[in-house]
């Protein structure tokens, strides 16, 4: 009898050990889940906050070489923060009142709506629109991409010159050339007779494009090592 009782007690003890597992599962042992770390997305640009704006009160004009300018309900580029009723943006020359300034964003009032616009898209006056009619024809003159960063008469070897789709610094860049690259000049526009500043119409690899007059040279420039990018 005692032997039978001992056998029963041993069986009960064994059953209890199997049923309890590690205390986390009912009727079975469980495997603890591995730690999971969720990394927050890296923020490269510090968000602009209300305290970042400097108070001001001035009337300016909207301008973007490529057309209409978006206005937003917050100082950030998002798909869902375009001002209702103005999703297509404001046309060049539209007058707005700026009441807050930040180097990246401006707080403006337009038609009674307080909103935000990229600071670079506000100007005091519209720039002159340069057309092909403003260019003086040049008879396929050989010129060279050129940029003298140090103002020492030498073109920096690392300098790179932008060729653009139109005579404007806001126009898209279609190519970037190393200093000394050969071009064909077919037109020139001078906006400042004293300095010669303006634009040249050039051909590179069969494509007609534009670059600043200060970025070309009639003689093949000397080069020295230094990296920089010209307009």
N, C-alpha and C positions, 0 to 999 in steps of 0.2 A: 504493500500500500504506500509506504513512504517513498519507494522507488518510483511508483507511478506519479505521485505528487511532484517529485523532483523533476521528472520528465516534462510534466505539464508546465511547471514554473519556468523551466528553461526555454520551452517553446514560446511562451508568452513574452519572455524577455527579448528573444530573437525577433519576434513579430513587431514589438515596440520599436526596436532599433531600426528595422527596415522601413517602417511607416513614417517615422519622424524625419528622415532625410537630414537636410541642413536647417530645417525650421522654416524654409521659404516656400515649400511646395506641399500640396496636400496629397499624401499617399505615395510620394516619389521624391527622389533626390532631384535638385535643380542645379543648373549651371549658372553661375553669376554672369550677367551681361557685362561685356567689356566697357570700359569708360569711353564715352563718345564726346569729342571736343568739336564744337561748331565755331569756326573762325568768323569773326565779323568782317564784312567787306572792307578792303582798304580804301580810305577816302583820300584822294590826291589833292582835292581843292577844298579849302576851308569854306564852309557855307557862309554866305553874307547874312548878317543879322541886322535888325533895325538900328542897333547901336553903332554899326559900322558906317552909317551914312552921315555926311556933313550937311547941316541945314543950308539951304540956299533958296533963291527965288529969282529965276531968270527964264526968259523965253528963248527957245532954240528950235531948230528945224531937224526933222528926221531925214537921214540920208544913208543909203546903201547902194553901192554901185550895181549890185545884182537885182535891185528892185525893192519890193515892200519889206518893211521891218516889223517883226513880231513884237507885240506888247504882252506882258504876262502879269499874272496875279501875285507872283512871288519872284524874288530875284534869283532864279535858277531856270535851267533849261529842262523842261519836262513836257511830256506829251499832253498832260491834262491841265496845264495852268495858263493856257491862252485866254485872253480876255474875251468873254462872250460877246458876240456880235462883231468882233474884229479879228477873227481867226486868220484871215488872209493878210493881216498886218496893215500898217499905215504907209501910204505912198510917200515917195520922196518929196520934200518940201512942206510936209504937214507940220504945222506949228504946234508945239507942246510947251507946257510950263514945267520946268524942273524944280522940285522942292527938296530934293535930297541927292547928294553926290557920293559915289564910291567909284574907285578906279575901274571897276568891272561893270557895275550896274548903276543906273540912275532911277530915282523915284520921281515919277512925273504925274501930272494931272492932265487928262485929255477928255474933253466933253463931260467934265464933272466926275470922271472915273480916275481914282488913284491907282496907279499900276507901276510896272517896272519895264525898263528897256535897256539894252546894252549901251553903256556909256559911249562906246566907239561909234555908235550910230546916231549921235547927236552932233550937229555942227551949227556954227553961228551963221554961216551963209553957204549956199550950195556951191560946190566947186564947178568950175567951167567944164562942160562936157566937150571933150576933144573928139572931133570926127576926122575922117580921112580927108575931108576938104581943108582941114587946117594944116595938113602936111605939105611941105615942099618936096617935089619929086627929086630923087637922087638916082643917078645912072649906075645902078649895080656896083656900088663902091665896096671894095674889100675892106672890112674892119675886123677888129678883134674884141672879144669879151674882155672887159678891163675893170679892175677895182683897186684903188690905191687906199688901203685902210690906214696906212701910216702917213699919208700925205708926203711921201718922200720921193715921188716920181717913179716908184717901182710897184708893179702889180704883185700882190701877195700870191704865192703859189697855191695856197689853200683857199683862196677866195673863190666863191661861186656866184654866178650872176643869173638872176631870174629872167626868163623870157615869159611874157604875159599875153593873154588873149586880147587885151585892149590896153590903151595908154592910160592906165590907172593903177595905183598901188593896191587897190582893192580887187583888181581883176585876177582871175585864176592864173596860177603859174603853169605853163605848159612844158617847161623844161628848165633845168638848172645846169649851167655850163661852167666848166673850169676856166680859170683865167687864161687868156691866150687863145681860146677857141676861135676859129675863123668864122665870120658871118658875112652876109651880103646886105649892105644898107640900101634901101630903096626909097626912103623918105625920112624927113626930119621935121620936127616941130619944136620951135624955140619959144619958151614962155618967159624967159628972162634974157634979154639981149646982152646984159652986162656979164652974166656968168655963163650963158649958153645952156642953162638948165632947160630941160624939156624931155622930149621923147624921140626915139628913133624907131622907124618901121624897118624890120629886118627879115631876112629869110635864113632859116637854118634847117637843113635836111628837107628842103622843099616846103617847109611850113612857114607861112607869114605870121609874124608875131611882133611884139613891142618890148623895148627895154629903155631905161633911162639913158639920156645922152652921156651922163657921167659914168656909165657902165660900158662904154665902148672906146676904143682907141684906133686911130688911123694907122699907127705903127705897132708892130708886134711888141708887146711889153716884155720887159725883163720880169723875172719872178723870183720870189724868195718865200721860204716856208712860213706860213701862218694861215690858220683856218678862220674864215669868216664868211658871211653870206650877205650879198648886196641886194638892194631892191631891184 
